Amino acid sequence: MKRRHFLVGAAGLAAVGVGATGVSLARMGSSSDYADATKAMRAVIPPHAQAHDFIRYATLAPNGHNTQPWQFSVAPGRITIRPDFSRRTVVVDPDDHHLFISLGCAAENLVLAAAARGYRGDALFDPMGAGSIDFAYGPAAKEASALFDAIPVRQSTRALFDGRAASLAVLRALSQAGTSADVDVALITDRTAMERVRQLVVTGNSAQMADPAFVRELKAWLRFNPRQALQAGDGLYSVASGNPALPDWLGPVAFDWLSTVQSQNDAYSRQIASSAGLALFTGARDDPAHWVAVGRACQRFALQATALGLKHAFINQPVEVAALRSDLAGIAGIPGRRPDILMRFGYGSSMPYSPRRPVAAVLRDSEV
């Protein structure tokens, strides 16, 4: 759910990179090879898709630090999503809140992909199955949709938007997509309220970046060049945040040198100012079942935004820093409830896509 910048002045880092590229350009891999690989990952599933095709679309869902904390099992007429706790981010997400939201995002993709290819069912959370989600499905009429079409092109865009406002019709469509029986979404477009949220974001970011454990965990998931990103198949690809590719050895050094709290806070401030609005998702209760429901609603919102030509990005610091949650809830008019996901949305350009692991890497005990 989160993508982080590690500098404000990309030109400064580019200058560092130029000095290093003569030593290890080949070792960093080719950006064109990376683009080809991510294009293949996001290819449209065939008309007569099978379970593995649906799973590939499920893995395109957003997830915290791009850890992809899921495993899939396949049986006749059934796909089960299980949490992969080996991919937990215990510092930023100690109660696995983001992990279960990520599973919900993947489940929504699964349901939409199956429906578009002639299979109907629902993804049900199993509290007795260690937090698994069971998707039982059968043949039905095909239900193509704009949300399905948006799955392979949706991305969390960590860049400035162009500042354009969203129309009332667009805001209504986004609100409808992000609301369910168990989930509410508050759209914040008033500039005074957005400024108050911005203050919480930079306060939360400052607190997180002052925590050495948080920084170590974040750095463990950073990927600094195409080869590294493709080899791992996961993590936060720095080029997708607008930074130049760097050799493996230089990336962590550049992060320590250039990723100041002030530079990050300035970047977040500009991003929020350039956005059309903010969206805050809140589940009816604070438990894994409702976190999954939030993930599904959040993904529908993101896909609807994509279908309408908008971009989005997660800014979850006031959600992750517990001391800031009540202030965030108050701004959104939901006092007493735990905020689950905060994102910004607006109009802007596309960025390189983040990597994904192949389906074979996320499958376990398949029966078909």
Secondary structure, 3 states (H helix, E strand, C coil): CCCCCCCCCHHHHHHHHHHHHHHHHHHHCCHHHHHHHHHHHCCCCCCCCCHHHHHHHHCCCCCHHHCCCEEEEEECCEEEEEECHHHCCCCCCCCCHHHHHHHHHHHHHHHHHHHHCCEEEEEEEECCCCCEEEEEEEECCCCCCHHHHHCCCCCECCCCCCCCCCCHHHHHHHHHHCCECCEEEEEECCHHHHHHHHHHHHHHHHHHHCCHHHHHHHHHCEECCHHHHHHHCCCEEHHHHCCCCCCCCHHHHHHHHHCCHHHHHHHHHHHHHCCCEEEEEEECCCCHHHHHHHHHHHHHHHHHHHHCCCEEEECCHHHHCHHHHHHHHHHHCCCCCCCCEEEEEECCCCCCCCCCCCHHHHECCCCC
